[in-house]
Amino acid sequence: MEYAEFEVEYKRVFEVILNGRGDRDLTADIARLHALAEQIDDEDDRDDALLEVTGIEDVIAHGPGEPPTEVIQQARAAYAEAVRDDGTTAERLARAEEGMRALERIATNATPDECQAIGDHEHVLHMQIGALRLTVQ
């Protein structure tokens, strides 16, 4: 299995969490993500995918917490736009790269905790950009 296949399912689950539909039980979704991550052929990609599943488990374990700050809301909006999967591969790549730049700008005004959260979004975008660049070439 390729990382890009895992990423589709990861984004779906991540969006559920990101958009605040936390009343849904994600146990089966997490188990499926873990199983998919284990099937990724490339060892580095597999390790990255497993870290991402662990990150989701950590978010779920800590519960909803405080409402997101304005900076986090901006970062989430930029991320959501950057990972849209409509358009050509070149358009998706351009959107993801612009999203990365937007997150970098937002992070300049962020607290250390906000920077950590923004870094999680940047990590996913970095992986997406890498995968998209391979398909554009």
Secondary structure as UniProt FT lines:
FT   HELIX           3..18
FT   TURN            19..20
FT   TURN            22..23
FT   HELIX           27..38
FT   HELIX           43..62
FT   HELIX           70..82
FT   HELIX           89..107
FT   TURN            108..109
FT   HELIX           112..136
//
